[in-house]
Amino acid sequence: MGENSQLEPQAYDPKNLRVSDAEREHVTGLLQKAVALGMLTLDEFTERTDRALVSRTRGELNSVVIDLPGVVHTEVVSVDEPMVLRTRSGSVKQNGDWVVPRSITAECTMGNVQIDFTHARCSHKDVTLRATCGSGHITVIVPRGWLVRMEEVTTSMGHAVNKATDPADPAMPVLHVHAKVGMGHLKIKHSRDH
């Protein structure tokens, strides 16, 4: 009976999100632009368009345009579904190359949640993080140039600290932080900070 209480939620992977017809059409438009720029032949366009139209997940859809840097980085497929990272006593990490949604929820009871934006792709100007931390730790790593706004943060016996205080680049995203911290710790920092 007690075994069920030890099961931890799996790490959330945005690549597994289902895609809509609108997102498939958006990627088809990007492929048309790539043909116009001479990045794809007509045969490649046909093959990739067929793959895009049958894609079910964001990972499958993004694989169609991932090697087209001029197109992909200026027009990333938008992620509007909120991301939820949740654990009781385990660890959840979101890092590497991922697409940032407009809203992220991070919750931990006694565990650890790490969100690393260092290599993430963000097409939004504003990203909202809602963090709830019992006695665990939530660590957020942002690239230099991002502005972090601690907008609505409450603590009990724990700590919430923003060490990502380098001058903001107006062209880079703004992270709006809303947090409730019990006895744990919320730390926001740059990638080289400790």
SULSUL-V754631 format. One record per backbone hydrogen bond with DSSP energy under -0.5 kcal/mol. CO is the residue of the C=O (numbers start at 1). NH is the residue of the N-H. If there is no record, write none. Layout:
CO & NH
CO & NH
This chain:
1 & 4
2 & 5
3 & 6
4 & 7
12 & 14
13 & 16
14 & 17
15 & 59
17 & 58
20 & 24
21 & 25
22 & 26
23 & 27
24 & 28
25 & 29
26 & 30
27 & 31
28 & 32
29 & 33
30 & 34
31 & 35
32 & 36
33 & 37
34 & 39
34 & 40
35 & 38
41 & 45
42 & 46
43 & 47
44 & 48
45 & 49
46 & 50
47 & 51
48 & 52
49 & 53
50 & 54
51 & 55
52 & 55
56 & 19
57 & 61
58 & 62
59 & 63
60 & 64
61 & 64
62 & 65
62 & 66
65 & 68
67 & 69
68 & 71
68 & 72
69 & 73
71 & 75
78 & 80
79 & 102
83 & 105
84 & 86
85 & 107
87 & 109
88 & 110
88 & 111
90 & 112
92 & 114
93 & 95
94 & 116
96 & 98
98 & 100
98 & 121
102 & 128
103 & 83
104 & 130
105 & 85
106 & 132
107 & 87
108 & 134
109 & 135
109 & 136
111 & 137
112 & 92
113 & 139
114 & 94
114 & 116
115 & 117
115 & 141
117 & 120
120 & 122
121 & 100
125 & 174
127 & 129
127 & 176
128 & 104
128 & 130
129 & 131
129 & 178
130 & 106
131 & 180
132 & 108
133 & 182
134 & 183
134 & 184
136 & 185
137 & 113
138 & 187
139 & 115
140 & 142
140 & 189
141 & 117
142 & 191
143 & 146
145 & 169
147 & 149
147 & 175
148 & 150
149 & 151
149 & 177
152 & 179
154 & 181
159 & 186
161 & 163
161 & 188
163 & 165
168 & 170
169 & 172
173 & 147
174 & 127
174 & 176
175 & 149
175 & 177
176 & 129
176 & 178
177 & 151
177 & 152
178 & 131
179 & 154
180 & 133
181 & 156
182 & 156
182 & 157
182 & 158
184 & 159
185 & 138
186 & 161
187 & 140
188 & 163
188 & 164
189 & 142
190 & 193
